[in-house]
Amino acid sequence: ENVALRAEAGKPVIAYMGDDRVNGHVYRFVSEQAYAPGAASRGSLLSRGRLSAALFHANGTGEWRALAPETPLRANPRSSHPLVPRRAATLGQVYADLGAIVTDAFGASNLIGATPTGRPEDIEVHPLDRSVYIAFTSSATARGHLFPNIYGEIWRIVEEGDGTGARFTWMRWKV
């Protein structure tokens, strides 16, 4: 439903997205190719890269977990996800290929332990400091969730380094 882009010359393009549903996830896509203003390759920048889902820790830190065949399974309790074959330990042992994983990003995210959220409706990247703001419009229902406000709330993510790393910090935006 929403995509916010972070594009800086000489760096990968980063796209932040939300799965606007109760217990939906926050995603980040990092392109393989670096952005070059005015380059003829602009149309292909988002065709190859890595999609990840956010895991928010209660202490205000977080991590991006790759939606990739080699990613270990850490299923969210009582979450909606595909049937897991006996002895499967990675997403690649549940899904036929990467295309199947990203097509079922919601189910795959539940299988790798990404945080169920309170309907990420809109995401924006701050134009100066590159922090990411997420408008959640509801609470979550998953066990042990971090989203108690039925009216939603705004969170701010600050990525480590240039935004392509695995870790970030987060805070609830106070008004």
C-alpha positions as CSV (number, residue, x, y, z in Angstrom):
1,E,0.0,0.0,0.0
2,N,2.8,2.4,0.6
3,V,6.5,2.8,-0.4
4,A,9.0,5.4,0.8
5,L,12.2,5.7,-1.2
6,R,15.7,6.7,0.0
7,A,17.9,7.4,-3.0
8,E,21.4,8.9,-2.6
9,A,24.0,9.1,-5.4
10,G,26.4,6.2,-5.4
11,K,24.4,4.2,-2.8
12,P,21.8,1.5,-3.2
13,V,18.2,2.6,-3.3
14,I,16.3,1.7,-0.2
15,A,12.5,1.2,-0.2
16,Y,10.5,1.0,3.0
17,M,7.0,-0.6,2.9
18,G,4.2,-1.6,5.2
19,D,1.8,-4.5,5.1
20,D,-1.4,-2.6,6.0
21,R,-3.2,-5.2,8.1
22,V,-3.5,-6.1,11.7
23,N,-0.3,-8.0,12.6
24,G,1.2,-6.8,9.3
25,H,4.9,-6.3,8.9
26,V,7.4,-3.5,8.0
27,Y,9.7,-4.3,5.1
28,R,12.9,-2.8,3.6
29,F,14.2,-3.5,0.1
30,V,17.8,-2.7,-0.7
31,S,18.8,-2.6,-4.4
32,E,21.8,-4.4,-5.7
33,Q,22.7,-1.5,-7.9
34,A,23.7,2.0,-6.7
35,Y,21.7,5.0,-7.7
36,A,23.2,7.4,-10.3
37,P,21.1,10.5,-10.9
38,G,20.1,10.8,-14.5
39,A,21.4,7.3,-15.4
40,A,19.6,5.2,-18.0
41,S,19.4,2.3,-15.5
42,R,16.8,3.9,-13.3
43,G,14.1,1.5,-14.5
44,S,16.0,-1.5,-13.3
45,L,17.1,-0.3,-9.9
46,L,14.3,-2.0,-8.1
47,S,14.4,-5.2,-10.0
48,R,17.3,-6.8,-8.1
49,G,18.0,-6.6,-4.4
50,R,17.2,-7.9,-0.9
51,L,13.9,-7.8,0.8
52,S,13.8,-7.9,4.7
53,A,11.2,-7.7,7.4
54,A,11.6,-5.8,10.7
55,L,12.0,-7.4,14.1
56,F,11.4,-4.7,16.8
57,H,12.8,-5.6,20.2
58,A,11.1,-4.1,23.3
59,N,14.3,-2.3,24.3
60,G,14.1,0.1,21.3
61,T,16.5,-1.8,19.1
62,G,15.7,-3.8,16.0
63,E,17.0,-5.8,13.2
64,W,16.2,-6.6,9.6
65,R,15.7,-10.3,8.8
66,A,16.2,-11.3,5.1
67,L,13.4,-12.9,3.2
68,A,15.8,-15.3,1.6
69,P,16.1,-19.1,1.2
70,E,19.0,-19.3,3.7
71,T,17.1,-17.4,6.5
72,P,16.5,-19.6,9.6
73,L,13.0,-20.3,10.7
74,R,11.9,-18.7,14.0
75,A,8.1,-18.8,13.7
76,N,5.9,-16.4,15.5
77,P,3.6,-18.4,17.9
78,R,0.1,-19.0,16.5
79,S,0.8,-16.8,13.4
80,S,-0.5,-17.2,9.9
81,H,2.0,-18.9,7.7
82,P,2.3,-21.8,5.2
83,L,2.6,-25.4,6.3
84,V,6.2,-26.1,7.4
85,P,7.6,-29.5,6.2
86,R,9.0,-31.7,8.9
87,R,12.6,-30.9,9.7
88,A,12.6,-27.7,7.7
89,A,15.1,-25.2,9.2
90,T,15.2,-22.4,6.6
91,L,12.8,-20.5,4.3
92,G,14.3,-22.3,1.3
93,Q,13.0,-25.6,2.8
94,V,9.5,-24.2,3.0
95,Y,9.2,-22.3,-0.3
96,A,10.2,-23.5,-3.8
97,D,12.3,-20.4,-4.6
98,L,13.0,-16.8,-3.8
99,G,10.0,-15.7,-5.9
100,A,7.6,-17.8,-3.8
101,I,9.1,-16.3,-0.6
102,V,8.7,-12.7,-1.6
103,T,5.2,-13.4,-3.1
104,D,4.2,-14.6,0.3
105,A,6.1,-12.0,2.3
106,F,3.5,-11.9,5.1
107,G,3.6,-15.7,5.7
108,A,7.4,-15.9,5.3
109,S,7.9,-12.9,7.7
110,N,5.8,-14.8,10.3
111,L,8.1,-17.8,9.8
112,I,11.3,-15.9,10.5
113,G,10.0,-14.1,13.6
114,A,9.4,-10.6,12.2
115,T,7.3,-8.4,14.5
116,P,3.5,-8.4,14.0
117,T,2.5,-4.7,14.0
118,G,-0.5,-2.4,14.3
119,R,-1.2,-1.8,10.6
120,P,1.7,0.1,9.1
121,E,-0.4,2.5,6.9
122,D,2.2,5.0,5.8
123,I,6.0,5.3,5.8
124,E,8.1,8.4,5.1
125,V,11.8,9.1,5.0
126,H,13.0,12.3,6.5
127,P,14.7,14.3,3.8
128,L,17.6,15.6,5.9
129,D,18.5,13.0,8.5
130,R,17.1,9.9,6.6
131,S,15.2,8.6,9.7
132,V,12.1,6.6,8.8
133,Y,8.6,7.5,10.2
134,I,5.9,4.8,10.3
135,A,2.2,5.6,10.9
136,F,0.6,2.6,12.6
137,T,-3.2,2.9,12.5
138,S,-4.3,0.2,14.9
139,S,-3.1,-2.2,17.6
140,A,-1.8,-5.7,17.1
141,T,-3.4,-8.9,18.3
142,A,-0.4,-11.2,18.3
143,R,0.8,-12.6,21.6
144,G,3.4,-10.2,23.3
145,H,3.0,-7.5,20.7
146,L,4.3,-3.9,21.1
147,F,1.3,-2.1,19.7
148,P,-1.3,-1.6,22.5
149,N,-2.9,1.7,21.2
150,I,-6.1,0.9,19.3
151,Y,-5.9,4.3,17.6
152,G,-2.4,3.7,16.4
153,E,0.9,5.6,16.9
154,I,3.9,6.9,15.0
155,W,7.3,5.3,15.3
156,R,10.7,6.6,14.2
157,I,13.5,4.3,12.9
158,V,17.1,5.3,12.8
159,E,19.2,3.0,10.7
160,E,22.8,2.2,11.5
161,G,25.3,3.5,8.9
162,D,24.0,4.2,5.4
163,G,20.7,2.3,5.9
164,T,21.9,-1.0,4.4
165,G,22.9,-2.6,7.7
166,A,21.1,-5.2,9.7
167,R,20.4,-3.1,12.8
168,F,18.4,0.0,13.8
169,T,16.9,1.8,16.8
170,W,13.3,2.8,17.1
171,M,11.2,5.0,19.3
172,R,7.5,6.0,19.6
173,W,7.0,9.5,18.4
174,K,5.5,11.6,21.2
175,V,3.2,14.5,20.4
